[in-house]
């Protein structure tokens, strides 16, 4: 008898495509924050960075949870914009913040891959 368990839609989409969707969504997030007429206060920028970090970390977690072998390239594709900004920016504090964003998304990807491998081993 076949097990007719309901599978997620994310299983049908390859991990590289999900990573590219996340990359373009983050670019859209930056454009949205730049063009919405918010007051130019520092709290708006901090809020945008927090939303960005949470979105990227959660996205890397779920992609690597669904596709555990994608841990090698998912954080790189999702963080391509941040990596580009690290290369261009000269301010040390901005670089530290950007690198910590990369570290958080890589940590989310590692945790997601470990949980995903555990679920695959349980299914067997």
QUINORKA-V334241 format. One record per backbone hydrogen bond with DSSP energy under -1.0 kcal/mol. NH is the residue of the N-H (numbers start at 1). CO is the residue of the C=O. If there is no record, write none. Layout:
# QUINORKA-V334241
nh:NH co:CO
nh:NH co:CO
This chain:
# QUINORKA-V334241
nh:18 co:14
nh:19 co:15
nh:20 co:16
nh:21 co:17
nh:22 co:18
nh:23 co:19
nh:24 co:20
nh:25 co:21
nh:26 co:22
nh:27 co:23
nh:28 co:24
nh:29 co:25
nh:30 co:26
nh:31 co:27
nh:32 co:28
nh:33 co:29
nh:34 co:30
nh:35 co:31
nh:36 co:32
nh:38 co:36
nh:41 co:39
nh:45 co:41
nh:46 co:42
nh:47 co:43
nh:48 co:44
nh:49 co:45
nh:50 co:46
nh:51 co:47
nh:52 co:48
nh:53 co:49
nh:54 co:50
nh:55 co:51
nh:56 co:52
nh:57 co:53
nh:58 co:54
nh:59 co:55
nh:60 co:56
nh:61 co:57
nh:62 co:58
nh:63 co:59
nh:64 co:60
nh:65 co:61
nh:66 co:62
nh:67 co:63
nh:70 co:67
nh:71 co:68
nh:73 co:70
nh:74 co:70
nh:77 co:73
nh:78 co:74
nh:79 co:75
nh:80 co:77
nh:83 co:79
nh:84 co:80
nh:85 co:81
nh:86 co:82
nh:87 co:83
nh:88 co:84
nh:89 co:85
nh:95 co:91
nh:96 co:92
nh:97 co:93
nh:98 co:94
nh:99 co:95
nh:100 co:96
nh:101 co:97
nh:102 co:98
nh:103 co:99
nh:104 co:100
nh:105 co:101
nh:106 co:102
nh:107 co:103
nh:108 co:104
nh:109 co:105
nh:110 co:106
nh:111 co:107
nh:112 co:108
nh:113 co:109
nh:114 co:110
nh:115 co:111
nh:116 co:112
nh:117 co:113
nh:118 co:114
nh:119 co:115
nh:120 co:116
nh:121 co:117
nh:122 co:118
nh:123 co:119
nh:124 co:120
